[in-house]
């Protein structure tokens, strides 16, 4: 009964807002209607597109000036695109209209170089392979559907539910198609495989979660977003379930309810299509992620860079793997993101490159010709943010209030990369910590061990001169200055040590942590961290 232009549903005549308001075709699929003409999302979700912005600036009124304006800059004015070429139509009038020719807020043809730069993440020719195989006689399906549940009256919320999969034999999941019950607020679905060594008794019950299920269920196997409407595996691979694969999954449903409306319900889900005719390879999903970073306010461009270095992939990747899908993920401040493969110190291949990222319509990159990743290659991810709208620092957080820098790679064979550790703590690749490779001159694991052994005398001296109720005297600071000369006690690697001190907790290490923290707070603002390691010289 209404057309959504500003995220508000109004029960008025079908043509109360703009000419042909409910008849504008989807530029990506002419058989579908774009139900939110003023928004980037076809269902009226997400930020306003160029026409939506102009409509707002015009007081949400269709006027002659707005009619003659070319909002999407594709060479056709708004009235022409909406079937009002003479700009004679007014709300409530009986002025005859032509059928709408195109979309006033999406530059067309969408595949032209000019329009691709203006349409942000909109991509119509994703070329994901057709899911024709689901109609084969050997293919079965299982539906993972959320029980009808109330959606919280929050801007962003997550609901999780546990499901059991067929486990009587070996199967390959070859496709996953979403069931969208309440598409007005459903933003995404993620299916996490659970550790087959663990078994949960309670299934099909919904509960609030933060989008990241509990530890036994954290391996992503498929999902749905506006940018990834379905998952169809390449002919060579499938996700293994059953006796030697996943037997249970945790499904996380993400909702976007910007008006915080109460009373919304949903019963969406995913249908997995599986076959006992196993394909040649198992498929896997590898996440790349940076955590614990901060985005300062007022910056037009701020980059966060992470890497999975070659000395990690040479140990993790047993033989060449083939990437068939890449996805980027940031939150509201994200503007650009890319994932690259470097080989021998040189750029080898760009896997994802989103130059105009839109969180409501994330771009995905599908490759008919898979991208090869070799042992020893480096995976590099760069996220760029615009924080000019912020007055305060925005911290890393999986919730909508924070920011994220994450990528997902669908690849095969999973057996060649069974254990992928490509997470960064700020600039520190955690995979290098695990193998005790040098990071900024620091062998982290050796450092932790040596604090309690070979460096124990120095640690004891620091604690004796600074510990308990003693103040941060010049002598104490000389001792701290000496211990802080170690590269493991500087920069991001030092912050990582402080964050994870409880992992190797003992009395000695806890005492050292307390001393370093106390004295840094005592001289906060007087002694910059960059010269803290040389404070012994400063005070001599």
N, C-alpha and C positions, 0 to 999 in steps of 0.2 A: 504493500500500500504506500510505500514511501521510498525516497531515494536518499542514500546516505552521502552527504557532501562534507559535513564537518564532524563526523563521528556521532551525530545525533539523529535518531530515528524519529521522523515526524509523520503522523498519520494524516497526510493531506493527499490531494489528488496526485496521480502518478506524474504529472508534468508541472508540479507546483514550483519546482526549483529552477530547472534548466530545460531547454527543448530536448525532447527525446531522452529524458533523464534515465529512464529504465530500459533503454534499447541500445545503449552503446556497446558495441562488440568488443570482446577481448582481443587486443592486437596479436596475442600469441595463439589464440584459438577462436576462429570466427564462429564456431558453433556455440560459444559461451558468451554470457553477458558480463560485462565489467560492472559489478554492483556498487562500487564505490568510486564514481567518476573522479572525484576530487582527491583521491588517495592513491598511494603507491600500491597498496594491496587490492586485489580484485574484489575482495569482499568488504571493502571499506575500512580496512585496518591499516595501521602504520601511519607515517607522516604524510602530509599533503604533497601532492605533486604540483607541478608549476601551475596548472589550471586551478587546483584547489587553493593555492596561495593567492592567485589573482581574484578568485571568487570571494575569499575572505576579505581582501583589501577593498573589494567593491561592496562591502557590507552585506555579503551573501545575497546579492541581487543580480539578476540577469538584465543588463542594460545594453544600450547600443555600443557604448565604449568597450565593454567586455566582449561583446559579440564580434567586433572588428579586430580584437586583439589576437595575436598568434602566441598563445601562452607557451606552447611546447616548442616553438621556433622551428617548425618543420615546413614552413612555407604555406600553410593553410590556416586561415583565421578561424577562431572558435565557432562562429556561426556556420561557416561552410562545413566544418567537421561534424557539427551536431544537427545538420539538416535545416538550418535557418539562414540560408545564404544572403537574404536581403535584410536580415536583422530586424524583422517586423514582429516577431513573436514576443508576447509578454505573458507572465504567469496568469493562468485563468482564461486566456483568450482562445478563440476558436480558429486562430490563424493556421491554415494547413501547413504541414511540415513535410520536407523530404525525409527519406530514411537517413539516419546518421551515416556519414561516410567513413569516419575514423574517430580516433580518441583525441580529445582536446588537450589532455594532460600527458600523453605518451607520444614522444617524437616518432614519426613513421616515415619511411620504412624502418622498422626497428633494427634491421641488420646492417644499415648503412653506417659508415665510420662516424659521421656527424651525430647520428641519433644514438649510437652506442655510448658516446661520451656524455650525452645529455640524460639518458635514461637510467644512469646508475647501474644497479645490479640486475635490472631486468634482462633476462636472457631467454629467448624463445626456442632456440635450436640447441638445447642441451644434448640432444642426440643420445640420451640414455637408451640402451637397447630395449626393444619392445619385449614385453613379458609374454611372448607367444607360448613359451614352454609351459605355462601354467595350465594350458588346456589339454596337455598330453594325458593319456589314460592312466599312466603310472603315477601321476602327481596328485597328492592329497593336500589338504590344508587344515590348519588349526587357527582358530580366531582367539586372540587375546584381547578381550573387551572389558573395559572398566565397568563395574556395576554402576547403575545410575546413581550419581553422587552430586551433592551440592558443591559448587565451585566457590572458594573463599572470595569475599568482597575485598580483594586486594588487587593492586595494580598488576603484580606478577605473582603467581603462585605455582606450586608443583604438587601433584598427587601421584603416588606410586602404588603399584599393586604387583604381587608375585603370581606367576603362572607356571604350571607344569607343562612340559613338552612330551611328545611321544618318545618313549625310551625302550621299546621292545626290540628295536633293530638299529642299524646304522642308516642315517638319512643325510641328505644335503638340502638345506634351504636354498632355493633358487630365486625366490622373489618375495617381496614384502610390500603389501598395499595397505594404505591407511583406511580406517573407517572413521569418517568425520561426522560425529553426531551434532556437535555445536560448533560449527566452523567460525562463528562470529567471535569466539574467544579462544579457541584452540590455536596455540602458537607452534607447538611442536610435540613430537613423541620420540623418545629414545628407548631402545630395547637393549638391556644389559644382560649378558650371559653370566650365569652364576657358576662358581667353582663346582665341578661335578663331585668333588670329594665332600661337599657339604650338602645336606638335604634339609629343606624346610617343610614343616607339616602343614602350616596354614597358607592357603593360596586364595587368590581371587578377592582378597579384601583390600579396600582402598585406605590409604593413610596419607597424611601430609608429609612431605619430604622436601629437601632442598635441591632436588634435581640430581643429586649424586647419591645413589643407594649405598647400603652398607658394604663393607669390605668384600664379602664373598661374591658380590654381584657388581663388578665394575668394568667388565670387558664389553665395550660397545660392539653390537653385531649388526644393527640396522636402525633406521629411524625415519622420521618424516618432519619436514619443515615446508614453509611456502616455497623455498628454493629447491627442495628435493621431494617432489610429490610421490615418488615411489622408488623402490630399489629393485632393480633387475640385475642379477648376477651375470657376469660374462659366461659364455658357454663352457669355459674351461674350469670353472670353480663354483663352489657353494659353501655355505656355512654348515659345519658338521654339527648335527644334533643326534641324540640317541645314546646307545651303549657307550661309545667312546667320545661323545661330544657333550654339548650342553643338554641338560635334562630339565633345567628350570631357568626362567628368565625373570628379571625385574623390569617392569615397564614404567617409565616416568613420563607423565603428561604435564606439559607446561601450558599455562593459561595467561592470556594478556587481557586484563579487564580494566582499561584506563579510567573508566568512570566509577570503578569500585561498586558496581551495581550488585545488589543482593538478589538472591533467588535464582541465579543461573544454575543449571544442571548440565551434566554431560555424561555420555556413555560411549565415548570414542574408543578406538582400539586399533589393532594391527592384525592383518591376516597374513600368516606365513605359509608359503607354498613349498612343499618338500617332496623329495623323491627318493626311493630306495636305490635308484640307479646312480651310484656315486660318480661324480665327475672326477677329472684327473687330479685336481688340486683342492685343498681346503682354502677358503678365503678368510682373511683377517682384517681387523681395523686397528690401525696404530694412531694413538693420539700424540700430538705435539703440544706442549703447553708451557707457559711461563707463569710463575706464581709469585706472590708477595711483592709485586712492583707497585709503584705509585705514579699517578699522572698529576703533575702540578697544575694549578689553575691558570687560566688566562693564556694558554699556549695555543697558537693556531696550528702548530705541528709539533707533536712529541712522539718519538719512536721508542719502541721496546723491541729488542732483538734477542733471539735465542738461537741455540744451535744444538744439534745432536752430532758431535764431532766424529771424524773418521776413525779415531782410535776407539770409539764406542761401537760404531757399526761394524768394524772389522771383527769384533768379538760377538756382537749380537746377531748379525746377518750371516748365516752359514753359506749361502749361495745366492745368486741374483734373484731379486723379487721384482714383481711387475705391478705397478700402481695403475689402477683403472679409474679411480675417483679421488678427487681432493676437495675438501671443504674448509672454509674459513669461519671463525666464530669470534666475534667481539660483542661488546654491548653498545650502549647509546652514543658514546663518544668516538667509537671506531669510525675511521674514514677510509683507510687503505690497509690491505694485508696481502702478503705474498709468502709462498713457500718455494724454496729453491733447492736444487741439488748441485753441490759443488764436488768436482772430481779433480784431484791433483792440484788443488789450489785455484782452480778456474771454474767459473759458472758453467755447468753442464746442461741444465734443464730447469725451466720455470714450471712448477707443478700447479700453483694457483697464483693468480695476480688480479686482485680486485681493487681497481683504482677509484671506485666510488661505492664503498661498502654501505649497505643498508641493512640494519639489523632485522627489519621486518620482512625482508626479501633477500636472504643470503644467496650468494652466487655459488654454484658448484661447478666443478670442472670434470667432465667425463671424457675418457680417452678410449676410442675404438682401438687405437694402436697404443698398448700400455707403455708407460714410462719405466725404464729399467733403473733399479737402484742396486749398486754393487757393494759388497763388503769394502769398507774404507771410504765410501762416499760420505760427505757431510750434508745433513739436512739443516737448512737455515730458514728461520721464520722471522718476518718483520711485521710488526703491527704499528700503525700510525693513528694518533688520536688528535682530535680538536677539542680543547677544553676552554675555549673562550667564553662559554656559557657558565662556567663554574667559578665560584668564589673560594672554594676550599679544595684541598687535595682529594682526589678520588683514588681510593685504595683498591687493590686486587680483591675481588670477591665474586663468588659464583652467583650471588643474588643480583637483582637488577640495579641495586644502588651502587655496586662496584663495577669494576671493569675486568675484562678477560682478554687473553690472547691465546687462542687455541686453534689447532688445526686437526683435521681427521683425514687419514689416508686409507682407502680400501685397496687391498693388495692380495696377491697370491704368489707362490704358495705360502700358507701360514707356517708350515713346517720349517721354512727357511728363516723365519723371523718370529719364533714362538714367544719370546720374552722381550718386549720392546720397552725400553726405559729412555724416553726422550723428553723428560721434564726438566725445566730450568728453575732454579731459585734465583730470581732476578737474572743476573748475567752468568750465574754459575751452573754449568751442565751437571746435573746430579748423576748422570751415568759415569762421568769421569771420577766423581767421588767414590762410586761403588768399586771402580777398578783401581783406585788410588793413583790415577794419572795426575800430573801436575796441573793445577788450575791457578793461574796468576802466580806461579812459583810455589804454590802450596800443595804438598801431599797431605790431604786432609786426614785420612785415616791414620797415617803414620804420625801425624801431629797429635791426634787424640791419644794414641798409645804412648807417645814419648812424653806427654805431659805428666803421666803417672810413672814414668820410668827414667829415661835418660835426662829429662829436663826437670826432674822432681826437685833437685836442689834449688834451682831458680824459682820454681813455683813456691816452694817452702819459704824462701826469702821474701818473696812478694807478700805472701799471706802473713808472715811474721811481722813485717813492717807496716802493713796496711789493714790487717784483718781486725775483726771484732769491732771494738769501739774506737779504734785508732782513726784519727783524721787523715785526710789525704795530704800529708805533709810533703815538703820537697823531697825528702828521702824516699817516701813511698812512691812519688811520681817518677823518680829516677829508676826505681825498680820496675815500675809499670812500663816506662819508656823502653827499658831493655827487653822485656818480654814482648812488647808490642812491635818490636822490629821483625818478628817472625811474620812472613807474608800471610800466614793463616790467621793473623789477628789484625787484618786490614780489610777495609772495603766490604763488598758483599759476602766474601768468604768468612769474614769475621762475624757478620750478622747471622749468617747461616749457623755458625758454631754456637752462637748465643740461642738461636731458635731451637736447636736440637741438642742442647747440653744434657737434657734428661735422658737421652737415648743411651749415653755412656755414663750415667750419673754415678758418682762416688763422692765421698766427703771432700777429697782434695780438689776435684774439678768444680764442685759447687762453691767451695770457698773462694777459688780464683774468680769464678764468675761474679760472685757478690762483690769482690774487691774492685774488679774492672768496672762494673756497673755503677758502684757507689762513687768512684772517683771521676768517672766521665760525667755523671750528673752534677757533681760538686763543681766542676770547672766548665760546665756547659755554657757555651757562648764566649768563653775566654780562650779555650784551647781547641782550635779546629781539629777534627779527626785526622785531617791530612798531615798534621805535624805532630800528632800525639806520639807517634813512634819515636820522634826525635826529641822528646821533652827532656830526656836526661841531659842532652847537650844544652838545651835552652836554659835550664836551671843551674848549670855548672858555674 
